Amino acid sequence: MKSKQIFKPLIMIMSIVLFFALGTSVSAEKIKIGGIMDTSGATSDVGKDYALGMVDAFNWFNDHGGINGKEIDYTWFDYGYRVPEAITKYKLLKRMRVVTIMGWGTADTEALSPTVMQDKIPYVSASYSAHLTKPEEARYNAFFAADYSTAARCALTAWYDKKWPEHKDYGKRKPRLACCYMFASPYCSAAIKAIKNQAKLLGFDIGPDQDVSLFALDTKSQIRSLKEYKPDVVWHGNTVMSAAATIKDSHALDLNADWILNIWAFNDKLPKLAGKAAEGAMGAAPCAEFGQKGVKNMDKVVAAAKKYHPGVDLKKRFKPTVQAWADALIVREAIKRADEKGEITGETIMKHGLETMDNFDIGLGAAPVSYSAKDHRPTSECLVQIWKNGKFRDVERVNLKKRWPKKWEKDWLGY
C-alpha cells in the first residue's frame, strides 16, 4: 500500500518533467524574431504598410517551411516613432530572447546601435542611415537597400547627367541645389551632408535649407523662400505625406524647380497624394513597386497580402510592403546560413549569415546585396527613376563605386 502511495507522486513528477522537457524541445524549434514599428507616429504614412508587409513575409515563410523547417515566432510592437518607447520595446524583446529585431526609424535605431552591438542582436531596420554601415561603430546593424547618402548621391548625379543638360541655362552657369527637410529629425537630415558634398563634387551652387515638418500640410512660406534663391533642383528628405504637400505648393506657386525625393517619399503613394504636381519628381528606387509585373518574388508579396490581410484593399498597399519583404528575405537567408553552420545566435547570424552575403539576389527589383565584416553598405548602385506620364520610368542606374572608386572606398563609408 505504501509503495503505491509513493509510486503515484513519482509518476506525477516524472510526467511534469517530461512535459516541460518536451515543451522546451518544441519551443527550441521556433526562431524568435522581434519587431519595432511605427504605425501611429510621425512616419506612419509609410510605416503602416511596412508593418503589414513584415507580418505578411514571416507568415508566408512559416507556411512554406519556415527556416530549415523551423517555425518563425514573430512578435512586434508599435512605438509611435518615440525613441524612449523604442528603447522600452527593445528591452522587452531582449527579455523574450529574440535572435534578431526588425527595426524602423533612424533616431531610435542609431540610439540603440551601441546596445545591439554589445548584446549581439542583429538589428535589421527600415532606417538606411549611412551611420549604420560602418561595422566598427555599428556591427550589428543592417538593411537591404542603398543607404540614404548613397541614394541621394545617385539621384543628384542622375539629375545632373540627364536633366541639367536639357536646361536652358546649361553651359552658362552652375546648377543650383536647395534642400527641404525636417531639421530636428535624424532621419530627414541623414543624407544632407552627403548630397551637399556630392553637389560640390559636381559643381553646384547650394542655397539655404528649408525646415519642413514631417506633419506639414502647408509649406507655402518655405516655397516663397525658395523662390528667392531660384533653385534648379530641390532635395526633399521627408516621408511621402509632407513631400507631397511641398511639391503641391511648389506647383501652385510656380517654383519651376525639379524635385528629388527621399526613398520613403518616392513611391506609388506620391502621385495619389500630389496629383499632377508629382509629374517630373525623381528619386532612387530601392525596389519595385507593389504588384509590379515581371519582378522576381513579387507574386509571393501580392499573394501574401491577399491571404494575411484580406481586409486591406490591395490598391492601398504600396512600396513599403515590398521594402519590408526585402529586409525579411535577408534575415531569413542569414538565419538559414547560421543554422546550417550549427547554431542560431545573434553572433552566428551576423558572422555566418549576413556577412557572408556577396551579391545575394533577393529579387523584388532590388540590387544584389553584399556585406562584409568591414563594410555594411549593401550596394553601391541605385536605379534612379522619374514619375512621368502616369508611370515610374528609368532615368539612369548610377554606381558610385565604379564612378568614384577611391571616394567610395576611403571617404564615403559611414556618412
Sequence and secondary structure as in RCSB ss.txt:
>XXXX:A:sequence
MKSKQIFKPLIMIMSIVLFFALGTSVSAEKIKIGGIMDTSGATSDVGKDYALGMVDAFNWFNDHGGINGKEIDYT
WFDYGYRVPEAITKYKLLKRMRVVTIMGWGTADTEALSPTVMQDKIPYVSASYSAHLTKPEEARYNAFFAADYST
AARCALTAWYDKKWPEHKDYGKRKPRLACCYMFASPYCSAAIKAIKNQAKLLGFDIGPDQDVSLFALDTKSQIRS
LKEYKPDVVWHGNTVMSAAATIKDSHALDLNADWILNIWAFNDKLPKLAGKAAEGAMGAAPCAEFGQKGVKNMDK
VVAAAKKYHPGVDLKKRFKPTVQAWADALIVREAIKRADEKGEITGETIMKHGLETMDNFDIGLGAAPVSYSAKD
HRPTSECLVQIWKNGKFRDVERVNLKKRWPKKWEKDWLGY
>XXXX:A:secstr
 HHHHHHHHHHHHHHHHHHHHHHHHHHHTEEEEEEEE SSSTTHHHHHHHHHHHHHHHHHHHHTTTBTTBEEEEE
EEE TT HHHHHHHHHHHHHTT SEEE   HHHHHHHHHHHHHHT  EE S   GGGS HHHHTTEE SS  HHH
HHHHHHHHIIIIIGGGSTTTTTS  EEEEEE TT HHHHTTHHHHHHHHHHHT EE   EE  TT S  HHHHHH
HHHH  SEEEE S HHHHHHHHHHHHHTT   EEEE TTTSSTTHHHHHGGGGTT EEEESS  TT TT TTHHH
HHHHHHHH TTS GGG  HHHHHHHHHHHHHHHHHHHHHHTT   HHHIIIIIGGG SSB   TT   B  BTTB
    SEEEEEEEETTEEEEEEEEEHHHHSHHHHHHTSTT 
